[in-house]
Amino acid sequence: MRYLRVLSRFWGTALAAELEYRGNFLVALLSALGGAAGSLFGISLLYQGGYQPGGWRFEEALLVLGAFLMLDGFAFTLLSPNLNRVVEQVQKGTLDFVLLKPLDSQFWLSFRTLSPWGLSDGVIGLLLWVYAGQRLGLSLADYWMGFGLLAVAFVMLYSLWFIIGTSSIWFVKVANATEVLRALLEAGRFPVQAFPVAYRFVFTFVVPVAFLTTVPAEAALGRLTLTGLGLALLIAVFLLVFSRFFWRFALRSYTSASS
């Protein structure tokens, strides 16, 4: 309960500060609409002439795109404004002040602020998800199954991002690494089965892009096997636990700004 109260204070002050510039919402909305329109145009090109990449129907591919937009909105709202600052705090030495606070340092670094402008991407993704689901005749249970796997995807993405940010304790200039991660995640706009076999391997076992967008769509469509479900949960739990272990291990090497 203490951490929930702190979280409400964090996000309340962040929203108050961000809403001073309400014009940003219009800019963010137009940007999100433009990005979604571009993605829809790209997918529609793949389906010209009746071609179905990886055997996915157009409406099924829209589920994948909707999952990607919701995930991207989550990243822009919460991950980017928080975890991208870890590198800056290590460089400037302000991480010292975080470690001295009477709060868990990983909690503070992960949830200190938010950017509400990323919500436009998430809302557009949700509307696209619902529209595609209606066209496919999904039931309420199918929706909840998809959303459950999407929550698992959120955990995976957060853990990967935090691990990369933590590595700045040894390799200070790793800001570009998060951009590389985001660039790889762009492949999540399309079903992983649409890629050649070599790319499928990379997007499944090296960078789990398939588990971030394709697997939630498969869960909503009722195609996800128990093996796939178990593997997704296992990867999410492993990455989350490892991010915690990796942070504590990295702090042993942190020498603070004054030493």
FENMO-V525948 format. One record per pair of residues at least 12 apart in sequence whose ideal C-beta (glycine too) atoms are under 10 Angstrom apart, sorted by the first residue. I is the first residue (numbers start at 1). J is the second residue. Records with the same first field share a line. If there is no record, write none. Layout:
I: J ; J
//
This chain:
2: 102 ; 103
3: 103 ; 104 ; 107 ; 111
6: 102 ; 103 ; 107 ; 108 ; 111 ; 112
7: 107 ; 111 ; 112
10: 82 ; 107 ; 108 ; 111 ; 112 ; 113 ; 114
11: 78 ; 111 ; 112 ; 113 ; 114 ; 116
13: 112 ; 113
14: 81 ; 82 ; 111 ; 112 ; 113 ; 114 ; 115 ; 116
15: 113 ; 114 ; 115 ; 116
17: 113
18: 81 ; 113 ; 114 ; 115 ; 116 ; 117
19: 116
21: 117
24: 115 ; 116 ; 117
25: 116 ; 117 ; 119 ; 120
26: 117 ; 120
27: 117 ; 120
28: 73 ; 76 ; 115 ; 116 ; 117 ; 118 ; 119 ; 120 ; 121
29: 117 ; 119 ; 120 ; 121 ; 123 ; 124
30: 120
31: 117 ; 120 ; 121
32: 69 ; 72 ; 73 ; 76 ; 117 ; 118 ; 119 ; 120 ; 121 ; 122 ; 123 ; 124 ; 125
33: 120 ; 121 ; 124
35: 69 ; 72 ; 120 ; 121 ; 124 ; 189
36: 65 ; 66 ; 68 ; 69 ; 72 ; 120 ; 121 ; 124 ; 125 ; 127 ; 128
37: 124
38: 189
39: 62 ; 65 ; 66 ; 68 ; 69 ; 72 ; 124 ; 125 ; 128 ; 186 ; 189 ; 190
40: 61 ; 62 ; 65 ; 128 ; 189
42: 65 ; 189 ; 190
43: 56 ; 58 ; 61 ; 62 ; 64 ; 65 ; 189 ; 190 ; 191 ; 194
44: 58 ; 61
46: 58 ; 61 ; 190 ; 191 ; 194
47: 61
52: 191 ; 194
53: 190 ; 191 ; 193 ; 194 ; 195
54: 190 ; 191 ; 192 ; 193 ; 194 ; 195 ; 200 ; 214
55: 191 ; 193 ; 194
56: 190 ; 191 ; 192 ; 193 ; 194 ; 214 ; 217 ; 218 ; 221
57: 132 ; 135 ; 136 ; 221
58: 132 ; 135
59: 131 ; 132 ; 133 ; 134 ; 135 ; 136 ; 137 ; 138 ; 221
60: 132 ; 135 ; 136 ; 191 ; 217 ; 218 ; 220 ; 221 ; 223
61: 132 ; 189 ; 190 ; 191 ; 194 ; 214 ; 217
62: 128 ; 129 ; 131 ; 132 ; 133 ; 135 ; 136 ; 217
63: 128 ; 129 ; 131 ; 132 ; 133 ; 135 ; 136 ; 138 ; 146 ; 191 ; 213 ; 214 ; 216 ; 217 ; 218 ; 219 ; 220 ; 221
64: 129 ; 132 ; 188 ; 189 ; 190 ; 191 ; 192 ; 193 ; 194 ; 210 ; 212 ; 213 ; 214 ; 215 ; 216 ; 217 ; 218
65: 124 ; 125 ; 128 ; 129 ; 132 ; 188 ; 189 ; 190 ; 191 ; 213 ; 217
66: 122 ; 124 ; 125 ; 126 ; 127 ; 128 ; 129 ; 130 ; 131 ; 132 ; 133 ; 146 ; 150 ; 213 ; 216 ; 217 ; 220
67: 125 ; 126 ; 128 ; 129 ; 146 ; 147 ; 149 ; 150 ; 153 ; 188 ; 189 ; 212 ; 213 ; 214 ; 215 ; 216 ; 217 ; 219 ; 220
68: 121 ; 125 ; 128 ; 153 ; 185 ; 186 ; 187 ; 188 ; 189 ; 190 ; 209 ; 212 ; 213 ; 214 ; 216 ; 217
69: 120 ; 121 ; 122 ; 123 ; 124 ; 125 ; 126 ; 127 ; 128 ; 129 ; 188 ; 189 ; 213
70: 121 ; 122 ; 123 ; 124 ; 125 ; 126 ; 128 ; 129 ; 147 ; 150 ; 153 ; 154 ; 213 ; 216
71: 121 ; 122 ; 125 ; 150 ; 153 ; 154 ; 156 ; 157 ; 185 ; 188 ; 212 ; 213 ; 216
72: 118 ; 121 ; 122 ; 124 ; 125 ; 157 ; 182 ; 185 ; 186 ; 188 ; 189 ; 213
73: 117 ; 118 ; 119 ; 120 ; 121 ; 122 ; 123 ; 124 ; 125 ; 126
74: 118 ; 119 ; 121 ; 122 ; 125 ; 150 ; 151 ; 153 ; 154 ; 157 ; 158
75: 118 ; 121 ; 122 ; 154 ; 157 ; 158 ; 161 ; 178 ; 181 ; 182 ; 185
76: 114 ; 115 ; 116 ; 117 ; 118 ; 119 ; 120 ; 121 ; 122 ; 182
77: 114 ; 115 ; 116 ; 117 ; 118 ; 119 ; 120 ; 121 ; 122
78: 110 ; 111 ; 113 ; 114 ; 115 ; 118 ; 154 ; 158 ; 161
79: 110 ; 114 ; 115 ; 118 ; 154 ; 157 ; 158 ; 160 ; 161 ; 162 ; 165 ; 178 ; 182
80: 114 ; 115 ; 118 ; 161 ; 178 ; 182
81: 112 ; 113 ; 114 ; 115 ; 117 ; 118
82: 108 ; 109 ; 110 ; 111 ; 112 ; 113 ; 114 ; 115 ; 158 ; 161 ; 162 ; 165
83: 109 ; 110 ; 158 ; 160 ; 161 ; 162 ; 163 ; 164 ; 165 ; 166 ; 178
84: 161 ; 164 ; 165 ; 175 ; 178 ; 179
85: 98 ; 109 ; 112 ; 113 ; 165
86: 98 ; 109 ; 110 ; 161 ; 162 ; 164 ; 165 ; 166 ; 167 ; 168 ; 169 ; 174 ; 175 ; 178 ; 247
87: 164 ; 165 ; 166 ; 167 ; 168 ; 169 ; 171 ; 172 ; 173 ; 174 ; 175 ; 176 ; 177 ; 178
88: 168 ; 175
89: 109 ; 165 ; 168 ; 257
90: 165 ; 166 ; 167 ; 168 ; 169 ; 170 ; 171 ; 172 ; 174 ; 250 ; 254 ; 257
91: 168 ; 172 ; 173 ; 175 ; 257
92: 257
93: 256 ; 257 ; 258 ; 259
94: 257
95: 109 ; 168 ; 169 ; 251 ; 254 ; 256 ; 257
96: 254 ; 256 ; 257 ; 258 ; 259
97: 257
98: 112
99: 251 ; 254 ; 256
100: 256
104: 244 ; 247
105: 247 ; 248 ; 251
106: 162 ; 166 ; 243 ; 244 ; 247 ; 248 ; 251
109: 162 ; 165 ; 166 ; 247
110: 158 ; 161 ; 162 ; 165 ; 243 ; 247
125: 150
126: 147
129: 143 ; 146 ; 147 ; 150 ; 216 ; 217 ; 220
130: 143
132: 217 ; 220
133: 146 ; 220 ; 221
136: 220 ; 221
138: 220 ; 221 ; 222
139: 220 ; 222
141: 220 ; 222
142: 219 ; 220 ; 221 ; 222
143: 219 ; 220
144: 219 ; 220
145: 216 ; 218 ; 219 ; 220 ; 221 ; 222 ; 224 ; 229
146: 215 ; 216 ; 217 ; 218 ; 219 ; 220 ; 221 ; 222 ; 224
147: 216 ; 219 ; 220
148: 216 ; 219 ; 220 ; 229 ; 232 ; 233
149: 211 ; 212 ; 213 ; 214 ; 215 ; 216 ; 217 ; 218 ; 219 ; 220 ; 224 ; 228 ; 229 ; 232 ; 233 ; 236
150: 212 ; 213 ; 215 ; 216 ; 217 ; 219 ; 220
151: 216 ; 236
152: 211 ; 212 ; 215 ; 216 ; 219 ; 229 ; 232 ; 233 ; 235 ; 236 ; 237
153: 188 ; 208 ; 209 ; 211 ; 212 ; 213 ; 214 ; 215 ; 216 ; 232 ; 236
154: 212 ; 236
155: 232 ; 233 ; 235 ; 236 ; 237 ; 239 ; 240 ; 243
156: 208 ; 209 ; 211 ; 212 ; 215 ; 232 ; 235 ; 236 ; 237 ; 238 ; 239 ; 240
157: 181 ; 182 ; 185 ; 188 ; 208 ; 209 ; 211 ; 212 ; 236 ; 239
158: 236 ; 239 ; 240 ; 243
159: 235 ; 236 ; 237 ; 238 ; 239 ; 240 ; 241 ; 242 ; 243 ; 244 ; 246
160: 178 ; 181 ; 184 ; 185 ; 207 ; 208 ; 212 ; 239 ; 242 ; 243
161: 177 ; 178 ; 181 ; 182 ; 243
162: 239 ; 240 ; 242 ; 243 ; 244 ; 246 ; 247
163: 177 ; 181 ; 239 ; 242 ; 243 ; 245 ; 246 ; 247 ; 250
164: 177 ; 178 ; 180 ; 181 ; 243
165: 177 ; 178 ; 243 ; 247 ; 250
166: 243 ; 246 ; 247 ; 248 ; 249 ; 250 ; 251 ; 254
167: 246 ; 250
168: 250
169: 246 ; 247 ; 249 ; 250 ; 251 ; 252 ; 253 ; 254 ; 255
170: 250 ; 253 ; 254
180: 207
181: 207
184: 202 ; 203 ; 206 ; 207 ; 209
185: 203 ; 207 ; 208 ; 209 ; 212 ; 213
186: 209
187: 199 ; 202 ; 203 ; 207 ; 209 ; 210 ; 212 ; 213 ; 214
188: 203 ; 207 ; 208 ; 209 ; 210 ; 211 ; 212 ; 213 ; 214
189: 209 ; 213
190: 203 ; 209 ; 213 ; 214
191: 210 ; 213 ; 214 ; 217 ; 218
192: 204 ; 209 ; 210 ; 211 ; 212 ; 213 ; 214 ; 215 ; 217 ; 218
193: 210 ; 214 ; 218
194: 214
195: 209 ; 210
200: 214
204: 231 ; 235
205: 235
208: 231 ; 232 ; 235 ; 236 ; 239
210: 228 ; 232
211: 228 ; 231 ; 232 ; 233 ; 235 ; 236
212: 232
215: 228 ; 229 ; 231 ; 232 ; 235
216: 232
218: 232
219: 232
//
